[in-house]
Amino acid sequence: MSTLKVNSIQDTSGGNESTAAEINSGRLKAWGSFKGSGTVSIHASYNFSSITDISNGRYRLNFSTNMSDTNYSITAQTMKGDNNNDGNGKIQCGGCDGTPAVNVGSFEARTLASHVDHNDPDKFWVMVAR
């Protein structure tokens, strides 16, 4: 078996470049597993440099490498507790409280457990595609 080692792969017109790391990561633009309660932290991630705790159940996720524009798609899920059924919820990404919060370098997310209060999830997962 042979091994091909390259820094990047492009299509025949010289565009649409991908690195081996991007291909190995599943070609999402970013993904991450985060701790949202107590001191927030990143468990594991690709293309997330940091997470900012804005307020209860509200976060700013910062990209290591900016997106090319704000037309990316975000999927997220949360879990509260260890038995997988006490407070699982969804995350709303984008503008929180009427502020535009999707930028090329970051986006805001908040939990939607009861549509009124925003709980800090013990764990949450995010995938960003473009």
DADAWO-V26713 format. One record per backbone hydrogen bond with DSSP energy under -0.5 kcal/mol. CO is the residue of the C=O (numbers start at 1). NH is the residue of the N-H. If there is no record, write none. Layout:
((CO & NH) (CO & NH))
This chain:
((3 & 5) (4 & 6) (7 & 20) (9 & 18) (11 & 14) (15 & 11) (18 & 9) (19 & 23) (20 & 24) (21 & 25) (22 & 27) (23 & 26) (30 & 128) (31 & 46) (32 & 126) (33 & 43) (33 & 44) (34 & 36) (34 & 124) (35 & 41) (38 & 40) (41 & 35) (41 & 43) (44 & 33) (46 & 31) (47 & 64) (50 & 62) (52 & 54) (52 & 60) (55 & 58) (57 & 111) (58 & 54) (58 & 55) (59 & 109) (60 & 52) (60 & 62) (61 & 107) (62 & 49) (62 & 50) (70 & 72) (73 & 129) (75 & 127) (76 & 91) (77 & 125) (79 & 81) (79 & 122) (79 & 123) (80 & 86) (85 & 87) (89 & 78) (90 & 112) (91 & 93) (92 & 110) (96 & 99) (99 & 96) (99 & 101) (101 & 103) (101 & 108) (104 & 67) (105 & 63) (106 & 103) (107 & 61) (108 & 94) (109 & 59) (110 & 92) (117 & 114) (117 & 119) (119 & 121) (121 & 36) (123 & 79) (124 & 34) (125 & 77) (126 & 32) (127 & 75) (128 & 29) (128 & 30) (129 & 73))
